[in-house]
Amino acid sequence: MNNTILLSSPPKRIVSLVPSISELLVDLGLEKYIVGITKFCTEPIHLKTQCKIIGGTKNIHIDKIKELKPDFIIANKEENIENEILELMKFSKVWISNVKTLDDNFELISQLGNIFNKNFEADKIITKTKTTFNNLNFSKIKEKEVLYLIWKKPFMSVGKDTFIHHILSQIGLKNCIIENRYPVVNLEKHKKVDYVFLSSEPYPFTENDMIDLQFCFQNSKIVLVDGALFSWYGSRLSKSKGFFEKLITQLD
């Protein structure tokens, strides 16, 4: 993001405005330094009982954060709102990530490892994630088309400049969406895709949705997928081996 942050020592009072990075901080061994999180920071589940909830990712309570006297706030270009971040910069150091690929994610983990003197823990997470994706056998589904749905009424999908798109490509699949960001989609236009993925977040698709959509996608395999394992950068992907192996077997 081309911001410069000067630190004389590792921060001791952290506010995380990004759910996946809250999880990463815990996995790096920094749980005791986290003082504030969003209401969407659900992993690990006990974190909400230990930290102050400062609102949502896009509707944060500036005053609550200021009361916590953080010396380091972690944000994300896509998750958070620029005007709110600029307000936070008036009283604390704000570190902003921008993650669209696995390499971006590895850089994020590595940088936080450096900042907090957790290089060993960071390297371990990166190595485990790389091993997971390097060992996936997706030859039988390679280049098959997928429509990944994240919302209903209207139906919305993921574009080519998203982290989800990148993860789809990492397991060999071809995203049928050519637009950027998160476009509203015409299902009829994509009814010949090989697979339709119904994400568990942000809209919680269910088996009833699978049944309803089968009328449109009569020749496609419709699958409910864990949205966090496609969209949560940080350490979540280091825990994804079983999920992706099972998914690829399910699609084969």
C-alpha positions in Angstrom: 0.0 0.0 0.0 3.1 2.2 0.0 2.6 3.4 3.6 5.5 3.9 5.8 5.2 2.9 9.5 8.1 3.4 11.9 8.2 1.1 15.0 10.8 1.3 17.8 9.6 -2.1 19.2 7.0 -4.8 18.5 3.5 -3.4 19.2 1.8 -4.6 22.4 -1.8 -3.4 21.9 -3.3 -4.6 18.6 -6.7 -3.9 17.1 -7.6 -6.1 14.2 -10.2 -5.0 11.7 -9.9 -8.2 9.6 -11.3 -11.5 10.7 -8.8 -13.7 8.9 -5.9 -11.7 10.3 -7.3 -12.0 13.8 -7.0 -15.7 13.4 -3.5 -15.3 11.9 -2.4 -13.3 14.9 -3.5 -16.0 17.3 -1.7 -18.6 15.2 1.5 -16.5 15.4 1.3 -16.6 19.2 0.1 -13.0 19.6 -3.3 -13.6 21.3 -2.4 -11.8 24.5 -1.6 -8.6 22.6 -5.0 -8.4 20.8 -7.2 -5.8 22.5 -9.9 -5.2 19.9 -11.6 -7.1 17.1 -14.7 -6.9 14.9 -17.9 -8.7 15.4 -17.0 -10.9 12.4 -13.8 -12.1 14.0 -15.2 -15.5 14.7 -12.0 -17.7 14.9 -10.9 -18.8 17.3 -14.3 -18.5 18.9 -13.1 -17.6 22.4 -11.4 -14.4 21.1 -14.7 -12.5 21.5 -14.8 -13.2 25.2 -11.3 -11.7 25.6 -11.3 -8.7 23.3 -13.4 -5.5 22.9 -15.8 -5.7 19.9 -15.4 -2.5 18.0 -18.1 -2.9 15.4 -18.1 -4.5 11.9 -15.4 -4.4 9.3 -17.1 -1.5 7.5 -18.9 0.2 10.4 -16.2 0.5 13.1 -16.6 2.5 16.3 -13.8 5.0 16.2 -14.3 6.1 19.8 -14.2 2.5 21.1 -11.0 1.9 19.3 -9.5 5.2 20.7 -10.4 4.1 24.2 -8.3 0.9 23.8 -5.2 3.0 23.1 -3.9 0.7 20.4 -0.3 1.1 19.2 -1.0 -1.0 16.0 -4.2 -1.3 14.0 -4.4 -3.9 11.2 -6.7 -3.2 8.3 -7.3 -4.3 4.7 -7.9 -2.3 1.5 -11.0 -4.3 0.5 -12.5 -5.1 3.9 -12.4 -1.7 5.4 -13.5 1.8 4.5 -10.9 4.4 3.6 -12.5 7.4 5.5 -12.6 5.3 8.7 -9.0 4.2 8.3 -7.9 7.8 7.8 -9.5 8.7 11.1 -7.7 5.9 12.8 -4.4 7.1 11.4 -4.8 10.3 13.4 -4.1 8.5 16.7 -2.5 5.2 15.9 -0.2 3.4 13.4 -2.4 1.6 10.8 -1.0 -1.3 8.8 -3.0 -2.1 5.6 -2.9 -5.3 3.6 -4.0 -5.9 0.1 -4.2 -9.6 -0.7 -5.2 -11.0 -4.1 -2.8 -14.0 -4.5 -1.1 -16.6 -2.5 2.2 -14.7 -2.9 0.5 -11.6 -1.5 -0.7 -13.7 1.4 2.8 -15.1 2.1 4.2 -11.5 2.0 1.5 -10.5 4.6 2.4 -13.4 6.9 6.1 -12.7 6.5 5.8 -9.0 7.2 3.7 -9.6 10.4 6.3 -12.2 11.4 9.0 -9.6 11.1 7.1 -6.9 12.9 6.4 -9.1 15.9 9.6 -11.2 16.0 7.6 -14.3 15.0 9.6 -15.3 12.0 9.7 -19.0 12.9 6.0 -19.2 13.4 5.3 -17.2 10.1 7.7 -19.5 8.1 5.9 -22.6 9.5 2.5 -21.3 8.3 3.8 -20.4 4.9 5.6 -23.7 4.4 2.5 -25.7 5.4 0.3 -23.7 3.0 2.7 -24.1 0.1 3.0 -27.9 0.8 -0.8 -28.2 0.7 -1.2 -26.6 -2.7 1.9 -28.2 -4.2 0.7 -31.6 -3.3 -2.9 -31.3 -4.6 -3.7 -33.6 -7.5 -6.3 -31.8 -9.6 -5.4 -33.2 -13.0 -8.9 -34.7 -13.5 -10.7 -31.3 -13.0 -8.1 -29.0 -14.6 -9.5 -26.2 -16.7 -13.1 -27.2 -16.0 -15.4 -24.2 -15.5 -16.9 -23.1 -12.3 -19.4 -20.5 -11.2 -18.7 -19.4 -7.6 -21.8 -17.7 -6.0 -21.4 -15.5 -2.9 -24.9 -13.9 -2.8 -28.5 -14.4 -3.5 -31.2 -11.9 -4.5 -29.4 -10.8 -6.6 -27.0 -13.6 -7.4 -23.4 -12.4 -7.2 -20.2 -14.1 -8.1 -16.4 -13.4 -8.0 -14.3 -11.6 -10.6 -10.8 -12.1 -11.8 -9.2 -9.6 -9.5 -10.2 -11.4 -6.3 -8.5 -13.8 -3.9 -11.2 -16.3 -4.4 -10.6 -16.4 -8.1 -6.9 -17.0 -7.5 -7.6 -19.9 -5.1 -10.0 -21.5 -7.7 -7.1 -21.3 -10.2 -4.8 -22.9 -7.7 -6.9 -26.1 -7.6 -7.1 -26.2 -11.4 -10.5 -24.7 -12.0 -11.4 -21.9 -14.5 -13.6 -19.1 -13.3 -16.4 -18.5 -15.8 -16.7 -14.9 -14.8 -14.7 -12.4 -16.8 -15.6 -9.2 -15.0 -13.7 -7.8 -12.0 -14.8 -7.5 -8.4 -18.1 -9.1 -7.4 -20.6 -8.8 -10.3 -24.3 -9.6 -10.4 -24.7 -12.6 -12.7 -27.3 -13.9 -15.1 -27.5 -17.6 -14.2 -28.9 -18.5 -17.6 -25.7 -17.2 -19.2 -23.6 -19.7 -17.3 -25.9 -22.7 -17.2 -23.4 -24.9 -19.0 -20.6 -24.6 -16.5 -19.2 -27.9 -15.1 -19.5 -26.8 -11.5 -21.5 -24.4 -9.3 -20.0 -23.6 -5.9 -22.4 -22.2 -3.3 -20.4 -20.4 -0.6 -21.1 -20.5 3.1 -20.3 -16.8 3.3 -21.2 -14.0 3.1 -24.5 -15.5 2.1 -25.1 -18.8 3.8 -26.3 -21.0 0.9 -28.1 -24.3 2.0 -29.1 -27.6 0.5 -32.4 -26.0 -0.4 -30.6 -23.6 -2.6 -28.9 -26.5 -4.3 -32.2 -28.1 -5.1 -33.7 -24.8 -6.4 -30.7 -24.1 -8.6 -30.5 -27.6 -10.1 -33.4 -26.6 -12.4 -31.2 -24.0 -14.1 -27.9 -26.0 -13.9 -29.3 -29.4 -15.0 -25.9 -30.6 -16.3 -23.7 -29.0 -13.7 -22.5 -30.4 -10.3 -23.6 -28.1 -7.5 -21.5 -28.1 -4.4 -21.8 -26.3 -1.0 -18.3 -25.0 -0.1 -16.7 -23.5 3.0 -16.3 -19.8 2.0 -13.6 -19.2 4.5 -11.3 -21.7 2.9 -11.5 -19.7 -0.4 -11.6 -16.2 0.9 -9.7 -16.1 4.3 -6.1 -15.2 3.7 -3.7 -15.5 6.6 -3.3 -18.8 8.3 -6.6 -20.5 7.4 -5.2 -22.0 4.2 -2.5 -23.8 6.2 -5.4 -25.8 7.6 -7.1 -26.5 4.3 -5.4 -29.8 3.2 -8.3 -32.1 4.1 -10.9 -29.8 2.7 -9.4 -29.3 -0.8 -8.5 -33.0 -1.1 -12.1 -34.0 -0.3 -13.5 -31.3 -2.6 -11.4 -32.4 -5.6 -12.4 -36.1 -5.0 -16.1 -34.9 -4.8 -15.7 -33.1 -8.1 -13.9 -35.9 -9.9 
